[in-house]
Structures are given as structure tokens and as C-alpha cells.
Amino acid sequence: MDVLLFVSGLFAIIPFVHTVPWGYPETKPGTDYWPKIFPSYCSGLAQSPINIVPSAAEKMTPASFELTGFNSTPPRGARITVQNSGLSAQIKMTGDYMLSGGNLPGRQYRAAGIHFHWGSTNTQGSEHTVDGRQFPAEMHLVTYDTRFASVGEAAYKVDGLAVLGFFLEVQTADNPSFVPFLTALSRTTYDGSTVNLAVPFPIASLFPSTSIMQPYFRYRGSLTTPTCNEVVTWTVFKMPIRISQRQLNVFRSLRENAAGTFPDIPIADNFRPPQPLNGRIVYHSAGMLRV
């Protein structure tokens, strides 16, 4: 039977049909096998994620991002679905959620969704690392260049995708901005479970402060899941988003098996290890997330 695979953690947004399943170390074949079973892309020389070394990054002119539709007024056609994909937690976004600026190669991008990677412990979970340090979790906002008709088409075009990455770190208190999302996510314990939100929450509330300059890193890379297409302009923000341990545990409560099947298998350590830089340049810059 064909197995539906999905790229860059979107899983239910960009379908690719293969006859070979993939997974993480706890679900073979894990990340070490991806270059063997998807050699056209996953064995490339511009793969993601990477270890970011700030002292080696080259300076880039500061540039802010313009986010349309991400504030408290939902955009035209807004619809938000929270889903357990069996491999990740994701927010599927429909409507005019638009991104521009930030020294990105394209003029305008449309948001396709947000997904998360996390660890079984607080010492691991993020895909990107900074000077070898791994954070407990990482959030990715995936957007595609509006020159293309869909995110699926853009996934096969040079510079077709732009992904904003945010580290998550643990603090004592709950992050109130995450409450609407995590309340919905807590109702999606099993693979395939979805919650459609009647009133879309402001997506920008999940981001770091939108009122100050945010340092970030920029490099050219790939999707971090098969088929690892090298079409992504990555922006990884330096300052982490802080959530509580209780909130992080909502992610760890998710299961990769469907309801009614046994045994229950937690989704955990769903991250790809850093890949070789192979001479690519990493830039550092700063800008506001204007909404």
C-alpha cells in the first residue's frame, strides 16, 4: 500500500506518495536511513537543519518582516485547524496569512502552516542548534512564494519556500499566548485527530515580541523531513519563546498511533540531527516582526 509522506513537518499539507515509510530513531527507518531511501534529495549538500555558530556568521543588512493577517483581526478566508499528524503537532492555516520583507528572495509569501519538533527530555528537541546547544523544542512557520499556485508546487522550485524557525525554552509560568493552541492540541491525543477552531486566534501571539528588533540567522537549506527538497530560505530567530514545563508536556502527551490501536507510542524526539554545512554561508541580522 502506498504510504503518504509529508515534507518539512507539514505532513498533511504537502503530500508525497512513496512506497517506503520513514520515521525517527524510535520508528525505523530513522534519520540515518533517509539519504539511502531518498537519495535524490536527502543526500544533498545543502541539507537542514544545521548547527549555527554565531561567531562565524556573516553580517547581513537588518530587515524587518511584514506579517499580514497574523494579528487579532482574522484575515479573509481564515480557518485554523490543530492536528496530530502522527509525527508532529501542527496548525494548518487557510486564508490570507501573508509574509514579506526580511531580505527574503521572493516578494510575497503565503503561510501554509506551523509545526513543532520536541524532545523526550529538556536537553533535546530542537532541530537547529546554536554552538552545539539544543533547545527543548522548535516551532516552524512554513510559507511559500506566491509566484506558485500551491505549497506543493513551490516545494519543487528553487527558493520556493521560506521557513521561520523559533526555539522554545522552559520557564516557570505558563505562556498565556499559547493557551488557545495548546487547549485545542490537548484534544488531539492520537494520530489523525483534529480540532477546527471556530474563532482563529492571532497567530502572531505565538511569536517573540513584535515590538522590538529580533536577531536572526539566515541560510539556504532544505526541508527537514523526506524528501528533503533543497528549496528553503531559512530564518532562525535567536531569542527563544518561553513556555512552561506543563505546556511543553502537552506536546509529549501526543501519540503516534491512532485511537483504539495498541500500544500507545508517544511522539518524541521527532527531530533531524544537524547536517554538514558544506561551505554554505550563514548570515546574522535583525528585524521586527511587524503585524
N, C-alpha and C positions, 0 to 999 in steps of 0.2 A: 504494500500500500504506500502511496506517496505520502511523504511527511511534509507538512507546511512548515517552512523555516522563515524566520524573520530577522531583518538586519538591524544592527545598532540598538538592540534592546527594544525596538518598537514592536516586534513580534506579531502584533495583529494589525499593523498599519501597512507594512511593506511586505507582502507575501512572496516568497520564492519557493518553488516546488523542487524538492530533491528526493532521492531515494535513500539518502544517508542521514540519519539523525545526528544531532550534535548536542553537547551539553558542557558542563563544567566538571572539575575533577571528581566530584561526587556522582556525576552522571556521565558515564563513558559514552562515546569518546570525548574526552575533555580537551582543554585548550591546547595541549601539546600535540594533539592529533589534527587540529584544524588545517594546518598547512598541507598535511598529507591527503585529507579528504576533500579539501577545497583549494587545490594548488594554484588555480588561476588567479586568485586574489590573496588568500590568507598567507601565502608565502612571499608576498611582495616586499619591496624595500622601503615602503612608506606606510608602515602599519601603526595602528594605535591600540592601546594607549602608550604613553612614554613616561619615563622619569624626567621631570623638569628640574633643571639645575639653574636656579635664578642667576647665579654669578656668571654663568656662561651665556645668558640670553642677551640678544642684541636689542638696542633701544629702537622703538617704533614711535612715530608721532602719536600723541594722545588723540583719541577719538571716542566720542560717546555713541551709544546705541539709542535709536528711537524705536520705542515699542508702542504700537497702536493696538488698542483693544484689550490690553492687559490690565487696565485699571478697574475701578469699581463699576463702571458702565459697560456691560457686556457688548461686544461688537455685533454687527449684523450677522445673523445666522448662527449665533453662538450656541454650542452644545458641548457639554463636558461629560465624559464617561470615565469612571475609575474602574480599572480592571486588573485582575490577577491573570497574567498570561501563562503561568506555569513556570516561567523563567525570571519574571520580574514583576514589579508593580508599575503601572503606567496610567497616565492621564491622556486620554485621546481627546483632541481638541478639534472641533469643527467650527468654522466661521472665519471672520476677517481678523485673525490674530497675526499681525504683520511686524516684521523686523527690518530695520535698515541702519545704515551708518556703521560705526565701529571699524572702519577700514576694511570691511568685507569686500571680496571681489565683485559681488553682484550688487545691483541697485536696490532690490527689494526681495524679501523672503517671507514665505508664509509658514507659520508654525504647524507642524504635524502632530506633535505630542511631546510629552515628558515621560521619562522613565528613570528608574533608580537601580543602583548596584549597591550591595551591602555585604558585610561580613558576619560571620558567626560570633566574632568577638570584636571588641572595640579597637583592636590593634590592626585590623584589616577590613577591607570592604571597598575602598575607592579603586578605580581603575588607574587613573593618573596618580603619580606620586611626586612629591617635592623633596629634593635632596634625599630620596630614598624613603621618606616618610609616607605611610599610607594612612588615610583617614577612615573612619568607621563606615562611611557611605559616600556616594556621589550621585548627583542629580544631573540629567542631561535634557536640555531643551533642544529638540531637533526641528530644524527649519529647512525649507527647500526654496531654491531660486524660482521666482515666479515666471521666469522665461520658459519654464517647463510646466506641462499640464498637470503633473501629479508628482508626489514624492517618489513613487515607484519609478517614474521616468527619470527624475533627477538623480536617483541613486546610481545611474549608469552614465552620467555626464560629468566631465571634468568640472570641479568646483560646483557641483550641483547642490551640495548640502552644506549648511553651516550649523554647527552644534555649539551651544553654550554649556560649559560644564561648571558645576558648583560643588565644592566639597561640603560634607555635613560633619559637624562635630558635636559632641555631647556637652550639654550644660545642665545645671541643676533644675531650672524651671522649664515648664512647657513653653514651646513657641506657639503663641495663640494663632499666628497666621497659618499654621499647619493643621489646626483643629478641623476645619471643614473637610479637607482632603483625607486626613487620617481617620476621621469618623466614618467616611464612606469606605475607605480601604479596609477597615476592620470588619466590614461586612462581605469581604471578598476572599474568604479564607482559602478556597480551593480553586484550582486551575479552571479558567473559563468563567469564573464569577465576575459579574459586572454590576455597577451601580450607576444609573443615569441621574445626574443632579438636575433637579427641576430649576434651580437658580444657580447659574455658573458663579463660582467665587472668583475674585480678582486674582488672576494668575501671578501678577507682579508681587503679591503679598508673600509668595514663596521665595522671592529673590532677596539678596542682601539689600541694604538701604539704597533707595533710588534717589536720595538727595545728596549723596557725596560721591566723589570720584572713587572708582573701584579699580585697583590694579588687576591686570590680567596678562595672560601669556597667549601667544598665537603661534600656530604652526600648521603645516599641511599634513594630513594623515588620512586615516581610513575609518570605516565603521569598526566597532569593537566586537562584533559578532559576525559569524558567517553570513554573507560571503565575503566580508572584509573589504568591500569596494573602496579603493583609494580615491575618494571624491569629496572628502570632508575638509572644510576650513574649520579648525578647532580654535575656540576661545575658552581658556580655562581660567576662572577667576581665583585670585589668590586668597581672599578673605573667606573663610568658611561660613556657612549658615549654621546656626546653633539650634538644636532641638534637644529635648530631654531624653534620658535613658528610656523612660516609659514610652515615649513617642517612637524612638528607634526600635523598640521591641515589637511595635505593630508590624513593621516590615518582617521581622523574624518570625512572626506568628503565621505568615503565609505558607501555604503548602503547594508543592509542585504536582501533586496528584489531584485527580478530580474527586468531587464529593461522592461518597459511597464506595470508594476504592480503598484498598489497604495494601501496605501500611501507609500511614501518614508520613510524608517526606518533606521536611522543611526546605524552603528556598533559602539557601545560604551560600555565601562565598561565590556569588554569581558575577565575578569579575575576571577579566582577562589580565594576565600579568603584563608589565611594561615590555614593549618591543624595542629592538635596536633603533637608534636614531638614524644610523646610516648617512651621516653627513648633513641631515636636514638642519635648517636654522630655526631656532626658537626665539621669538621676539617677546619683549615685555613692553607694556603700555598701560594706559589707564583711561578711564572714561566713566561717564554716568550712564545709568540705565534709566533713560527718560521715558516716562509713561504719560 
